[in-house]
């Protein structure tokens, strides 16, 4: 099986809710559609057996006020559940939540897990602030660990630096090109330094789009975390608990990423409806490898283990 870890759906109802509450609309990808029969046909064309779907990257509810944030996250989850209901053998949902609403998010994780959702989506920042290492967030990780669900760590373009305004396009190019990945990298390190994996040793996290650049930094992760298993290098903890997907990865880069992460640290991802074009384009990173069948085999194995398939 080829299992796609990384795809999006931006539902019109969620776009409308964002517009009403934030005065702006999330971007809708040109290939996105509420017709999941069409999406299923595209899976068949690409030879993808199963696809996980999460909300659009720009639908990060924590851009909104706290009460609005959890309301929009629930709406996003409900719409996605309706879309995939007729095809649960081919699609799986990823639960959206709000770090501004920890108690309600814990309830939402449990609610959507009972409806068959297979993973939980998190973003690095909340209104520009890192919170993943705070004790108040820990109940979210505790519930995810209790249900033995994987986390999917996605970037978010919501940079808050006011100096970006002096750049072209309000600094959007800088935020998209580097700040989103920098936030992902910092989030990973804060989870390690904050002892998240001491408290929840079975927790696994998939980082989107080749790891957001963090595999390039593994050799720099020599600092030692003083945790439940004694002093351990950040790099060792990273490689134990994190995986990356292949979305946005060029074929020439995959051997390097495999060397860093090991065959057990990579899953296939397309980022379909995330701005990368047709679904079939995402297959290039695997199909142009000499050992393409081997790569398909171990990405399947890794995904099956994470998703209990």
N, C-alpha and C positions, 0 to 999 in steps of 0.2 A: 504493500500500500504506500501511496504517497500522501502524507498528511500535511496539510497546510496550516501552519501555526498563526499566520499573521494576515488577516484581511479585515476590512471595515465595511460598515453600512451606516450611512447618515440618513436617517429617516426624516421625511418631510415634517412629521408631527414634532420631532425634536428640534428641527430647524425653526419651526414656528415658535416653540416654547422659548428657545434661546433669544429669538428676535424680540419677543414680548418682554423678557426679563432682563436682557442685557443690552438691547438696542442694536445688536449685531447678529449676523447669521453665520453659522459654521459653513465652511466651504463644502460643496457637494461635488464629488468626483464625477467626471464625465461618463465613466463606465458604471456608476452606481445605479441601482434600480430596486424598487420595492418588489419587483417580480422575481421571486427566488426560483421559480421554474426556469426562467432565463439564466439565472446564475448557475443552476444545476447543469444546464446544457453546456455552459462554459467550463464547468469542472470536467464534464465528460470529454469535451474537446481537448482539454489540456492533459487529461489522464490523471487527474487528482481525485483520490478516492474519498477524502474527508477534509473538511475545511472548518477551522475555528473562525468565528466572526465576532468582532467587538465593534463598539461604536466608533464613529469617526474621531480622528486624533484631535480635531479642534472642538470636540464636544466635551472637553474636560469641564465637568460641572463645578469644580471648585473655583472657577472664574466668577461664579455667581454668589449671591448672598447665601448664607448657610441653609435657610429654609427652602430657598429655590433650588439649591444644589442637589439635595437628596430627592426632591420632587422630580427634577429633570433626569437624574440617574435612574429612578424607578421607571419613568416613562420610557427611557431608552431601552432598559432591560425588557419591559413588557412588549414593546413593539418588536424587538429582535426575537423574543420568544414566539410571538405570533408568526413571524416570517419563517422560522425554521421548523415550526410545529409539524408540518407535513413531511419533513425530510430529515428527521433526527438520525437516520442512518448515514447521512452525508454531511450534515452541518452540526456544529456544536456552538453554544453561546459562551461568551466571556462576560462575566458580571461587571458592570460599572458601579462605582460607589463614590462616596464623598468623604474625604478626610476631615471635612468641617463638621461631619455628623457621624461620629464613631459608633455610637450605640445603634443608630438607625442603619448604618452600613453593615454592622455585624448581622442585624436582622435581615438585611437585603442579601447578603452572601448566603445565609441559610435558606432564604426563600427561593432564590434562583437555583441553588444546588438541588433543592427538592423538585425543581422543574427541569433538571437535567443539565444545567449549565456546568461546564467542565473546568473553568479557570476563572481567575479574578484579575481585573485590570487595575493597575495603579500608575499614577503619574509622579514625577519626581518632586514637584513643588506645589504648594498651596498658596495662591496669590503671591508668588515669588519667594516664598519661604520654605526651607527644608523642614519637614516635620517627621520624617520616617524614623528618626532616632528618639523621638519623644515618648515617654511612658504612656501618654494619653492615646497614642496610636496603636499601642501593642495589642489591645483587644481584637483589632482587625487581623493582625498576623496570627493571633491565637486561634481565631475561628477558622482561618484558612488552613492552619496546621491541623486543627482538630478534624476537619473534613477531608484532609489530605488532598487539597487542591493545589495546583501550581499557580504562581503569580505570573502575570505578563506585564513587564515594565516597559511602558511606552514613553517617548519624549513628548514634551508639550512646548508649544511656541510662545507661551505667555510670559515673556521676559518683561521685567518691571523697571529696568534701569532707565531713568529719565533721560540720560545722555544719548540714548538711541534715537531720540526724536530729532537730533541735529543731522542725522544721516539720511541718505536717500531712502525713500519708501518708509520713513520712520524707523529705520534700522531693521526692517523685517528680514532682509537678506542676511544680516549678521546673526539675528536670532535663529533663523532657520538653518543656516550653514554650520554654526559652531555652538551657540549657546544652548540649544536643545540637547546636543550630545554631551556638553559639559555638565548639564544638570543631571543627565542619566549617570554619568561617571561618578559625580559627587554623591548621588543617591546610593549607589552601590557601596561606596566606601563608608558612608554613614551607617548603612545597615550592618556592615561588618564591625565597625568601630563601636557602634551602639549596642552590640551584643544580641542583635535580633536572632542570630543562629545559635547562640548559647541557650536562649529560652525556647527556641523552636527548631530543634536540630533536624527535623525531617522536611523543613521548608525548602522548596525549589523555586527558582525564579528564571524565567526566560526573558532575555533582553532583546528588544526589537532591532532589526536592521544591522546585523553584523556586530551587535554589541555596543553600538554607539561610539566606537573608537576605543573602548576600554581594553580590548585584547592587546592593543599596541602598548599598553601601560603595565602589563602584568609583570614585566621585569623590574618595574619600579615599586612594586608592592612588597617591599622587604620589611616594612614595619611589622612589628609583632603585636597581635591582639592578646590581651591578658584575659583569657576566658575560662570556661568550664573545662576545657581539654588541655589547660596549660597554655604556655606562650606559643602561638602559632602565627606564621606569616600571613599577612592579608591575602597574598596570592594563593596560598593553600586553601583558605576558606572560600575565596572566590571560585576557584576551580571545583570545589566540592558542591557548592550550592547554586551556581549560576550556569545557564546555557545561553546560547545566542541563536537567532534564526538567520536564514540566508537572504532575507529581503534586502535589496539594494546592493548586494555584494557582487562585485565583478568576478568572472570566472578565474582570473589570475590571482585573486586574493584568497580564494577558498582554501588552497593548500596551506597558506600561512595560518589562516584561522584554525584549520584542523590541527596543525602542528601545535598551536598555543592551547586550544581548548581540549584537544583529544577527540576521538570519534564519539565519545559519550557526551560531548558538550555542545553539539550542534543539532538543530532541528531545521526542517525546511520551512520557509516562509515566503509569501509572495508580495505582501503589502497591497493586495488587490483592493481597488477602490480607495487607495491612499495616494494616488497621484503618479503611479509608475506605468500606467498604460494597460494594455491587454494582459490578461492572466497568463497567456502562453509565454510572454516575455520573461516571466520569473523562472522558467525552467532552464534557461540558458546556463545559469551558474552551476547546475548539476550536470546537464547533458553534455557540456563541453569538457568535462573531466574524463581522463582516461579510465578512471575507476567509477564511472557514473552508477553502475548497478550496485556497487559496494556502498557508495554514499547513500543511495536510496534505501538500502537495507538498514544501515545504522541510524539514519534519521527516522525511519519507521520505528525501529526498536526504541529509540529514545522517546519518541512521542507516545508510543503505546505505554511505556512505563509511567510517564508523567500523567497521562490521561486515563490510566487503568482500563485500557481497551483490550 
